[in-house]
């Protein structure tokens, strides 16, 4: 968290932040709105307790590296995997730590690749769950799961066997063992648990066994990884609740945009924008460098292609935006189905079949890919090559920074343009009793994206519709 997220020096801590800093309960649950300086507060919490040894559980390895450079020496930033590695992961170093491929599993058990893939899928589901057995994650209505279960159970046993070097232990596997074997965190006097709204269920199990003070921090409305099996740990613990609503990232105008999404859920603890001047835009284009955010990888790519000759920076690297799927769609368009490599797209022999499929399952990513190929036709491969060449510049030289809503989490920029999100008309067509639950993660993503801007935010059609339907202030 950078200095701009802090209150002015004369008022180092807001009353909300002070209450968190002084928290001494067994479990403190901190609801931190977007841009409310939660990392700064956690750092202050640790500095205020120099005699305590504090474990700071973070979401990812980059978060760990960043925290190691800024937190006091009494605090040890770790991911849950790095915490478990020293206890249960070390026993598998010689065996190897990696994922097992279906072709290897089919060879071991003498079964088809499809059954092997289903068995691996069950083990992965088990490893990311809070369940004690592989059988507990099987859907009894799913015949494929039921058929694959015996192989999945054997596969997990082989993974646990240090001597079976042909079946490596996945990283989620030794974390699962840390939980199943009932290990507790040792050598610390308190635990700070960040990004709790997207917690691994296994990490929640582990933390519930601890008997040292625990500070759980997150935001219900920034939960965006439910599709990976993440759970909202803010709802998993009992304790004293705290709020962080004041943001020094942006002013009241951008806060109003983000708050319109929160108001859809009847939320009363809204963001208070206390940053510098900020402004909303409904049309026009930014002058100078800006950041473009889209719900889909394909949306990011489309904007990059349409940007002409501008220099680009892709957050996370160009290679992580799945341009190979766009090429596969192009191969269908160009009547070269034999060149298609994507497992899902190989089911189709014609481009129109892919178009119908995307519409039928209402898949935003596939529909966006289709629109790219329709727009650029036979020039699509050349456009992608040009895009790759224009992105080969340092980030600070880029005229446009590009990211998906997911990749924008935890980042911020002066000028942000929002690309397409979900279709507001489809939200309105949904049963009013079900629409919030069905669109919850999409709304959370829009809230995250809208709160990335510091000075200027160009809103999209969906956010504009929400602001009209749910006015704030």
C-alpha angles and dihedrals in degrees: 000000000000129000093261089069091063127090116253112289093252089060101037095172131029118223089256092053092045091056090055092046090054096045112128103164125124090253124017117189113201120194104201118188120217112291093008094129099249093159090052090051093049090050089051090049090055094045091052090058104048093158094057125086105226130195113209111199111202135186102244146002093263088053089051093051092048092049093048088061096051111028122088121264093257089067126080113199112206141157116235088251094054089048091054096041095073091054109033105005098062092067090066100048094107093042092053135247111241145101120281118236124226093239090060094046092049089053093049096049099029092237135126123281089244092056091044090052091050090050092051089048091055092049091050090050090050093048092054094045134081091236125120098217138038090234090061092068096051118112103226089208092058110086092190091057092047092050093048096046098090090052092045092053091049091046092055090051091052091049090055092050107095090201096058098085092168089069110053124205112248117226091247087054098066089044088054090050091052087060099039092050090053098239119172131206110266133194098031136103098201141009129220112200114196131193088020092164089075100039128159106244089228092057089052090053091051094049093049089063095057122103099197127091113289128198112196114194131186148097124258089215095056093060102124106147102070088120087067093053095262118154132207102252091187085078095045099067135062119218145096114325126221133184131217108188105147115097126189092187096086143000132255096280095063089037088058091056093050092043092055088067092048091049090061087070093047091252113169099183096079131173117275107211108215100156129105125297113310134181139199122220128196098184142006128061134273119260109229129356119353143165123246119204126190135178091234138043089234091053089056091048093048092053091048093052092047092050092082114214100344120135112250140203120197113205106234093016133291092261091065095063095081098238088162088075090056089052090050090052088049090053089056089048091049091048094247101123091156089070094057114113104172109106093222096044093048088073088075131069097187136046093232089059090057090048091052092045093053091049093046096054093033093231110174094200096051092044090051091049090051091052091052093053092045091050098047102025116176091002092064097103091049091049091053092048090052090049091053091050093049091051094057093097132099113271093246091058095052120115091200126030112205131202143146120246089255094052092047092066111121094011133101139192138183097242122031130180117196117218125200121320127177120322109268092205090060089051089055092047091057121096104273089228092058107029098089092050093045094048097035097112093042090053090048090053091051090050090051093048094046091054096054095084123093102185113002131026124186104201126212128230093266095054091044090055091049092050090053094047096041108031117189127200 
